[in-house]
Amino acid sequence: MKPGNWGWAAVFVVAALFPLLRPSGYLLDIGINVMIWAMVAYGLNVILGYTGQLSLAHAGFFGIGAYTVGILTLKAGWSFWLAWPVAVALCAVLGLLLGLVAFRTRGDAFAIFTLGVGVIIMLVINKWDDLTGGNEGLNGVNPPAGLEALSAGLGLKLSGGFYYLALISLALTVLVAARARFSVFGRSLIAVRGSEDLARSAGIDVYSHKLRAMMLSTAIAGFAGGLYAVYVGFLGSAVTGPVTTFTVLLYLLVGGLGTLAGPLIGTALMYVLTQLLQGLADYRYIVFGPLLVLLVMYAPHGLSGLWDRVRARRAAPTKAAAHD
């Protein structure tokens, strides 16, 4: 097993042992939210970090996944375990439809176009009272069937069951992101990010690869949204808007674009910091501002990129000594 794989295994083992320490419900809630939002960040990382396309409609697909699960379970009487994959599939198909149009633009035009799509998604959710509940939202989305009984069987509360469900979901998301990144498909996406013209001259079907990246990105967003719906139990249109997309983008920039650990590191750090500074209300941005300036100055590739750079510097003298 590679050293990096041992690190991931250690992270997930420690995370799996955490509920056994009987932490407070507040700490479990932070852990669950970190894992859900990290999944959203992994989805954005696929289209932005790997492919170099800034999609500002990302939160809209998170909302579509959440509302699909909420509507199917509340109004159609579906089981969560059936509604969840349907939500993921729907987000993937809608991501394909978005990509078919959006990828006819490039650069800033692409970002602006997807921003408009994201706003439209939020407005549709907000105004379609009969289906989404409009301003009142959807209230009373039930936990997954069997989760409470399974949690009790393990000697845990329902929050403990949600924690393990989120942990398994996060592990699956990281695995999918890693397989995509280090496959031929992922290397092709990196080539597209570097230069579409050079990638095209190397025989890569740029348009097709960007479409597949968009589908994977929106599917992961819908996957996280479905879990968010049953955990929170209430859905409002605000969570589907551009502000949410920019928040996830912040997580990604802090952790490191295009890296495997970056989305998790950035989400964990920023979400926990936000909770610690909640008492400052809007004044907490006075703290965030200088921190982001320092990050851009000294770690432009995020914390994960900074760690890779430090590790490379430490390895350089060792390699030089070995050659001598």
N, C-alpha and C positions, 0 to 999 in steps of 0.2 A: 504494500500500500504506500502511495506517495505521501510525503510529509504534509502536503496540503489537505489530503483526505483524512489523515489522522486528526488534524486541527478541526475539521468539520465534524468528525465523529465525536470528538471531545465536547464541542459546543452543544451538540444535540443530546449527548448523554447527560451533561450537567443540566441542561434545560429540562430533560425528562425527570430528573431527580428533584427538581425544585418544588413541585406540589407536595412531595412526600415530607417536606420540612414544615408543612402546615403554615404557609405564609398567610397574611391577611388577604381578605377579598380585594382590597385596593391594589395590592401588589400583583395579584393574579390578573386583575383587570388591565393593569399596565402591560403585563406580559402578553396577554391576548391581543390587545390593541397594537402593540409593537409588531407582533407576528402578522396580523392582518394587513397593516399598512406597509410592512416590508414586502409582502406579496404584491401589493399594488405597485411598489417601487420596482420590483423585479420585472413586472410587465412593461413599465415605462423604459426600463433599462434595455429591453430587447429592441425596441424601435428607435430609441435615442442613443443609448450607449453602444450598441452593436452596429446599428445601421446608420446612425447619424441623422435621423429624421425626427424633428421635434413636433410630436403630436400633442396639441393642447386640448384634444377631446378625450383624453385618457380617463378623466374622472367621470365623463358621461357614460363610458362603457362599464366602469365600476358601478355606477348607478343603475344601468340597465340590468346588470347581473343581479344586483340587490333587489330591484323592483320586480324582476321576473320571478325570483324565488318568493318574494312577499306576496305577489298577486296569485301565483299558482297555489301556494299553500293556504292563503287566507280565503280566496274567492273561488278557486276551483277544487279545493280539498285535496290537492296532491300531497304526497309525501315529500319531505325535504330531499330525501335521497334520490328521488326521481326529478324533482324540480331543479336541483343543483346542476347536474350535467346538461339539462336542457338550457339553462341560463348560460352556461359556458359555450355551448354550441351556437346559441343565438348571437352571443357577442362575437364569436369568431366569424360568423356569416356577415353580420353587420360591419365588422372590421374589414372584411373583403370588399363589401360594397363601397365603404368609405375609401379604401385604397384605390379602387378602380377609377375613381374620380380624382382624389386628392393627389395621387402620384403623377398626374399630368402637370402638376406644378412642382416647383423646386425651391429650396431655401426659405426665405422669409414668406414667400407666397404660400408655401405649404403650411407653415406655422399659423399664418393668419386664417387660412381656409379652415384648418382643423379647429382653431379657436372659435370661429363662427359656428361650426358644427356642434362644438361642445355647448355653446350658449343655446343653440336651438334645442338640443337634447334636454337641457335644464328647463327651458321654457315649456316644452311639451309635457314634461313630467309635472311641472308646476300648474299647468292649466287644464290638464285632462282629469277633471275631478272624478268622473265616473269610474275611471280605471285606476288611477294612482292616488286618489284622495286629494289631489291638488295641494293647496296651502296647508291643509290639515294633515297631509301625509298618510302613511299606512301605520296603523297602530295595532299591536297585539300579535306580531309574527311569532309563532310558537317555536320553541326549541326543537331540534331534530328528534323524531320518534325514537325511543329507546335509549337516548343519551343519558337521561336522568337515571334510568334503571341501571345502566352500565356503570355510571359514576358511583351510585350507591353500592353496587356490587364490589367496587374497588375501594370502598370506604372513603369516597370523596363526595364533596358537594357538586352541584351542577356546574359551578364555575370551574371546578377541577376537570370535569369532563370536557367542557369547552376549551380549556387550556390544551389538553392533549389532542383534541380535534384540530385546533389551530396549529399545534406543533407538527402533526402529521401532514397537514396541508402545506405548511411552510417547507418541510423537508421535500415533499413532492415538487413544489415550485422550484426550489433550489436545484433539485436533480434535473428537472426539465430544462432550466436555464443553463445548467452546466453542459448537458448533452447538446443543447443547441449551440452554445458558444464554442465548444471544442470539436465539433463535427465539421465536415466539409462545408455544410450549409453555413455554419457560424463563421468559418474562415472567409467564406465568400461575402458574408455581410460586412465583415471588417474591411475587406477590399472595397466594397461599395461605399463604406463610410470614408475611406481614404480618398477615392476618386472614382466617380461613376464612369467616367470616360475610360480610364485605365482598366477598370473591372470589365467593362463591356469589350474592350479590345482583347482581354484575356479569355473571352468566351463565356463570361458570366451573364446570364439573363437577368439583368438588373431589375427590370420591372417585376418579374416573377418573384425574385427573392425579396423585394420590398413588400410585395403583397403577402407573402408567407410570413414575413416578420410582423406585419401589421395584424394578421390573423392571430398569431401566437401572443402578441402583446395584448390585444383586446380580450382574448380568451382567458389569459391570466388575470386581467382586471375583473372580468365577470366572475371568475372563480373566487377571487377575494371578496367581491361584492355579495355573492350568495352567502358566504360564511358570515359576513358583517350583518346581513339582514336578520339572520336567526339569533345572532348573539345580542345585538342591540335591541331587537324587537320592535323598533320604531324607525320609519324611514321618512325623511324630508328631502325636498328637492335641492336644498342648499348643498348637500354633500356631493351632488353631481356636477357642481359648477366649476368654472375655471380656477377659483380660489383653491379648491382642493387639488387641482392639477398642479398649481404652482407650489403648494405645500409639499406634495410628493416630489416635485422637481428639486426642491430645496433639500429634501432627504437624500436624494440621489447625488446632488452636487457635493454635499458634505461627505458622503461615503465614498464616492468615486465612480464616475461614469465609465461604463464598459467593463467594470470589474465584477467578479462573482461575489465577493464579500461586501462590496460597497453599499448596496441597497439595505442590507441588514444592519451594518454598522451605522450608517447615516440615520436610518429610521430610529434605531434604538437610542442613539445619542440625542437626537433632536426632540423625539417624543418625550423622553425622560426629562430633558432640560426644560421643555415646555411645561411639564407638570410641576417641576420644582419652582418655576418662576410664575406660576399661575396667580399668586397673590399680587404680583406687580401689574396684572391686567395688560393693557396695551403698552405699558412702559417696558415690558420685557424685550421689546424690539430694540430698545437702547442697548441692551446686552447683546442681542443677536447681531446687530449691525457691525460693531467692531470685530466680533468673532468671525463673521463672514469675510470682512476685509483682510484679516490676518490669514484666513484660510486661502483666499485667492492669491495673496502675496507669497505664502510659504508652502502651500500645498494645492496648487492649481488642479491637480488630478485627484483631489479628495484625500481622505485619511487612508484609504486602502492603497492609493497610489503613493502616498508618502511612505507608508510602511514598505512597499516594494522597493522604493528608492533607497531607503535606509538599509534594507537587507542586501541590496545589490552592492552598496558601498562597503558593507562589512565583508561580503564575499570576495571583493576585488583583491584585497591584500593577501587573502588565503590562496587565491588562484595564482597571484604573482609569485608568492613564495614557493608554490608547487612547481612552477616553471623554472625557477632558479635552482 
